[in-house]
Amino acid sequence: MSEAVAGVSASEARDLLVDLVETPSPTGEEGACAERLVEFFENHGREAFLDEAGNVRAPADDSVLLTSHIDTVPGDIPVRVESGDGERKGSEVLWGRGGVDAAGSLVGMAVAAVRTGTSFAGVVGEEVDSSGARHLVKTRDAPETVVNGEPSGWNGITLGYRGLLAGTYVATSESGHTSRPENNAIEDAIDWWERARAAVADDRDEWTPVFERVTPKPIEVHGGTSDDGLSVEATMDVQFRVPPNLTVEEVREAADGELDGGTVRWYDEVPPVMTTSRNPVARAFRGAIRRAGGEPRLLRKTGTSDMNIYRAWNCPMATYGPGDSDLDHAPDERLSLDEFDRATRVLEAVAERLGGGS
């Protein structure tokens, strides 16, 4: 569908992108950006509404669902458009929190959805617990295919993400003189963590890609004598990133098996996801990127995304979006507007292909 028919020009797409980046939307505060997206769809004759979770839904042709997240991590980066340098010399670059992660993907998908008449969802909470994506999976039927929006570079196609297991270890011991040889709760926490790390360690050589390993990481640690002076307490928040060759359950069982005093409350579990480059979504992207003059790059990401949640729909999918993922959450987050334009055209071509244009 042409821009003239669809009524969304490249300049309007850029203006919407700047609007969303200028509107703060840290997790839990996505409302203003969500309303701006609803307004965009309604101005172009599309039904759009906010669901109970705060997601923006614009239902249409469900041959493909274009979806990305509205929320950002905290951080105040002055929003501005400047001339690029280096490889981007002469092009315009948008600076601001969320431009890369993931307003560029979000707006590109909204524009492509209007131009092609396909379904769209802008979801909340991705940066914390994927609450919006979880709500979407529970409350709508599975689409035929999914394109999830995260930065991959305009010629990159992300096919897999590791999973996540997160929990809090808690231990308590009787207080006593520090000269005593017995472990206190703090030592119990340290010992458990070292045993848990060893239990999930990959015994292959150091050249094994990070994507194929479990990455254990302590996130926060607290410990010391209780207020009443009668005990020593320790808590440790931990995360394990889980590769697709393992399940979250296997990693949890390995960590639980190393407990010797103390307990762990597991509060977040996200399964890993890996799809094939031969699925219809990946094939559509490869063709669209080549027609746009690029050489497709197939990617696997070491973190997690809403694509892990959409795995429950059991349909072909891939993740795509403009921007350098090394700038996710960074203090110098910025997005080339030329790259945004090109990625939007690729998304439009993919939506047309998946929507029955072939």
C-alpha positions in Angstrom: 0.0 0.0 0.0 1.4 3.4 -0.9 2.0 6.2 1.6 -0.5 8.4 -0.3 -3.3 5.8 0.1 -2.4 5.0 3.7 -2.0 8.6 4.6 1.2 8.2 6.7 4.2 10.1 5.3 7.8 9.6 6.3 7.8 13.0 8.0 4.7 12.1 10.1 6.3 8.9 11.1 9.4 10.8 12.3 7.2 13.3 14.2 5.4 10.5 16.0 8.8 9.0 17.0 10.0 12.3 18.4 6.7 12.8 20.3 7.0 9.4 22.0 10.7 9.8 22.9 9.9 13.3 24.3 7.1 11.8 26.5 8.6 9.9 29.5 7.3 6.3 29.7 9.3 4.4 32.3 7.6 1.1 33.4 4.3 1.9 35.1 4.0 5.3 33.6 3.3 4.5 29.9 -0.2 6.1 29.9 0.6 9.3 28.0 2.5 7.5 25.2 -0.2 4.9 25.0 -2.9 7.6 24.5 -0.7 9.2 21.8 -0.6 5.9 19.9 -4.4 5.5 20.2 -4.8 9.0 18.8 -2.4 8.1 15.9 -4.5 5.1 14.9 -7.8 6.9 15.2 -6.6 9.8 13.1 -5.9 7.3 10.4 -9.3 5.6 10.6 -8.3 2.6 12.6 -10.0 1.2 15.7 -7.6 1.4 18.7 -8.1 1.1 22.5 -6.4 0.6 25.8 -7.0 -2.8 27.4 -7.1 -3.6 31.1 -3.3 -3.9 31.4 -2.7 -0.5 29.6 -1.7 -2.1 26.3 -2.6 -0.3 23.0 -4.6 -2.6 20.8 -5.4 -1.9 17.1 -7.0 -5.1 15.8 -7.1 -5.8 12.1 -5.8 -8.5 9.7 -4.3 -11.1 12.1 -2.2 -12.7 9.4 0.6 -10.9 11.3 0.6 -9.1 14.7 3.2 -6.3 14.9 4.0 -5.7 18.5 6.6 -3.8 20.6 6.8 -2.3 24.1 5.9 1.2 25.2 7.9 1.3 28.4 11.5 2.4 28.9 14.0 2.1 31.7 14.5 5.3 33.8 17.0 7.9 32.6 16.8 11.5 31.5 18.6 12.0 28.2 17.9 15.5 26.6 15.8 14.9 23.5 17.3 16.4 20.4 17.9 15.8 16.7 21.4 16.4 15.5 23.5 15.7 12.4 25.3 12.4 12.6 29.0 11.7 12.5 31.2 8.7 11.6 29.1 6.2 9.6 26.0 8.4 10.1 27.7 11.6 8.9 25.1 13.8 7.1 22.1 11.9 8.5 20.0 13.0 11.4 20.2 11.3 14.8 17.6 11.3 17.5 18.9 11.4 21.0 16.7 10.4 24.0 15.8 7.7 26.4 13.8 4.9 24.6 14.6 5.9 21.0 16.4 2.6 20.5 14.7 0.5 23.1 12.1 0.5 21.7 10.3 3.6 20.3 12.0 3.1 16.9 10.5 -0.4 16.7 7.2 0.7 18.2 6.6 3.6 15.8 7.9 1.7 12.8 5.4 -1.1 13.5 2.5 1.4 14.1 3.2 3.1 10.8 3.5 -0.2 9.0 0.3 -1.5 10.6 -1.7 1.5 9.3 -0.1 1.3 5.8 -0.9 -2.4 5.4 -4.0 -2.9 7.5 -2.5 -5.4 9.9 -2.9 -5.9 13.6 -0.8 -4.0 16.1 -0.2 -4.1 19.9 1.9 -1.7 22.0 2.5 -3.4 25.3 3.5 -2.3 28.8 5.9 -3.6 31.4 8.5 -5.3 29.2 11.4 -3.8 31.1 10.3 -5.4 34.4 8.1 -8.4 34.1 6.5 -8.4 30.6 3.1 -7.8 32.2 1.6 -6.4 29.0 2.7 -9.3 26.9 1.5 -11.8 29.4 -1.9 -10.1 29.5 -2.0 -10.2 25.7 -1.3 -13.9 25.5 -4.1 -14.6 28.0 -6.8 -12.4 26.5 -6.5 -12.7 22.7 -6.4 -15.5 20.2 -3.0 -16.4 18.7 -2.3 -14.5 15.5 -1.0 -16.5 12.5 2.5 -14.9 12.8 4.2 -12.4 15.2 6.8 -9.7 14.6 8.2 -8.6 18.0 9.9 -5.2 18.1 13.4 -4.8 19.6 16.5 -3.2 18.2 18.4 -5.6 15.8 19.7 -3.0 13.3 17.7 -2.5 10.1 19.3 -5.6 8.5 19.2 -7.9 11.5 16.7 -10.6 12.4 16.6 -11.9 15.9 15.6 -15.6 16.2 16.3 -16.4 19.8 16.6 -15.2 23.4 17.7 -16.9 26.5 15.3 -17.4 29.3 15.3 -16.1 32.9 15.1 -17.5 36.4 15.1 -15.0 39.2 14.8 -15.5 42.9 15.7 -14.4 46.4 17.8 -16.5 48.8 17.1 -16.0 52.5 19.1 -17.3 55.5 19.1 -16.8 59.2 21.6 -17.9 61.9 22.0 -17.4 65.6 24.2 -14.4 66.5 27.5 -15.1 68.1 31.0 -13.9 68.5 32.8 -13.4 65.2 35.7 -15.6 66.4 33.4 -18.7 66.2 34.2 -21.0 63.3 30.6 -22.0 62.4 29.1 -20.4 59.4 26.7 -17.5 59.9 23.9 -16.7 57.5 26.1 -14.5 55.3 28.5 -17.3 54.8 25.7 -19.7 54.1 24.5 -17.3 51.3 28.0 -17.0 49.8 28.5 -20.8 50.0 25.1 -21.6 48.4 25.8 -19.1 45.5 29.2 -20.7 44.8 27.7 -24.2 44.7 24.8 -23.1 42.6 27.1 -21.4 40.1 29.2 -24.5 39.9 26.1 -26.7 39.4 25.0 -24.8 36.3 28.5 -24.2 34.9 29.1 -25.3 31.3 31.9 -27.9 31.1 32.7 -27.1 27.5 35.6 -25.0 26.5 35.8 -21.2 26.9 34.9 -20.6 23.3 31.3 -21.8 23.8 29.1 -18.8 22.9 27.5 -17.0 25.8 24.0 -17.6 24.2 24.6 -21.4 24.8 25.6 -21.1 28.5 23.8 -20.4 31.8 24.8 -17.0 33.1 24.4 -16.7 36.9 24.4 -13.2 38.4 23.8 -11.9 41.9 21.8 -8.7 41.7 21.6 -7.4 45.3 22.9 -8.6 48.6 22.0 -7.6 52.2 23.3 -9.0 55.5 24.0 -8.3 59.0 22.9 -8.6 62.6 19.1 -8.3 63.2 17.7 -5.2 65.0 17.2 -7.2 68.2 20.8 -8.5 68.1 19.7 -12.2 68.3 20.4 -13.4 64.8 22.4 -12.8 61.6 20.3 -12.4 58.5 21.2 -12.5 54.8 19.3 -12.0 51.6 20.6 -12.3 48.0 18.6 -11.5 44.8 19.9 -13.7 42.0 19.2 -14.3 38.3 20.1 -17.1 35.9 19.9 -16.6 32.2 18.9 -19.9 30.6 19.9 -21.1 27.1 17.5 -22.9 24.8 19.3 -26.2 25.3 18.0 -26.2 28.9 14.7 -25.5 30.6 14.1 -23.1 33.4 13.0 -26.1 35.5 16.3 -27.8 35.1 18.3 -24.8 36.2 15.9 -24.2 39.2 16.3 -27.8 40.3 20.1 -27.6 40.0 20.2 -24.4 42.2 17.7 -25.9 44.7 19.8 -29.0 45.0 22.7 -27.0 46.4 20.7 -25.6 49.4 22.2 -26.5 52.8 20.4 -24.0 55.1 18.4 -21.1 53.8 15.6 -21.0 51.3 15.0 -19.6 47.8 11.8 -17.9 46.7 11.7 -18.0 42.9 9.6 -15.1 41.7 10.1 -14.9 37.9 10.5 -17.6 35.3 10.7 -17.0 31.5 11.4 -19.9 29.1 14.1 -19.5 26.5 13.0 -19.2 22.9 14.7 -20.2 19.6 13.0 -20.3 16.2 14.3 -21.3 12.8 15.5 -19.0 10.0 13.3 -21.0 7.7 10.0 -19.9 9.3 7.7 -17.6 7.2 8.5 -14.5 9.2 12.3 -14.9 8.9 12.0 -15.6 5.2 9.9 -12.5 4.7 12.5 -10.4 6.5 15.4 -11.9 4.5 13.7 -11.0 1.3 12.6 -7.5 2.3 16.1 -6.7 3.6 17.8 -7.9 0.4 15.3 -5.9 -1.7 16.2 -2.8 0.3 19.9 -3.4 -0.5 21.1 -5.1 2.7 22.6 -8.4 3.6 20.4 -10.1 6.4 22.1 -10.9 9.7 20.7 -13.6 11.9 21.0 -12.9 15.6 20.6 -14.6 19.0 20.3 -12.4 22.0 21.7 -13.2 25.5 18.9 -11.4 27.4 15.1 -11.9 27.2 12.2 -10.1 25.5 8.5 -10.3 25.0 9.2 -12.9 22.3 9.8 -15.4 25.1 6.3 -14.8 26.2 4.8 -15.0 22.7 6.3 -18.5 22.5 3.0 -19.7 24.1 1.1 -18.9 20.9 3.2 -21.5 19.0 3.2 -19.6 15.8 6.0 -18.4 13.5 7.8 -15.3 14.7 10.9 -13.2 14.8 12.1 -10.0 16.4 13.1 -6.9 14.4 13.7 -3.2 14.8 16.0 -0.3 14.0 18.9 0.7 16.3 22.1 -0.6 17.8 21.2 -2.8 20.8 24.5 -1.9 22.4 22.8 1.5 23.1 19.9 -0.2 25.0 19.6 1.5 28.5 22.8 3.5 27.7 23.4 7.1 28.7 24.1 7.9 25.0 21.0 6.2 23.6 20.4 7.5 20.1 18.8 6.4 16.8 19.7 7.2 13.2 16.5 8.6 11.6 17.6 7.2 8.2 17.8 3.8 9.7 14.4 4.3 11.2 13.0 5.2 7.8 14.6 2.1 6.2 13.4 -0.3 8.9 9.9 1.1 8.7 9.9 0.3 4.9 11.2 -3.2 5.7 8.4 -3.7 8.3 5.8 -2.6 5.7 7.1 -5.0 3.1 7.1 -7.9 5.6 3.6 -7.1 6.8 2.4 -7.0 3.2 4.1 -10.3 2.5 2.7 -12.0 5.6 -0.7 -10.5 5.1 -1.3 -12.4 1.9 0.5 -10.2 -0.6 2.5 -13.1 -2.0 
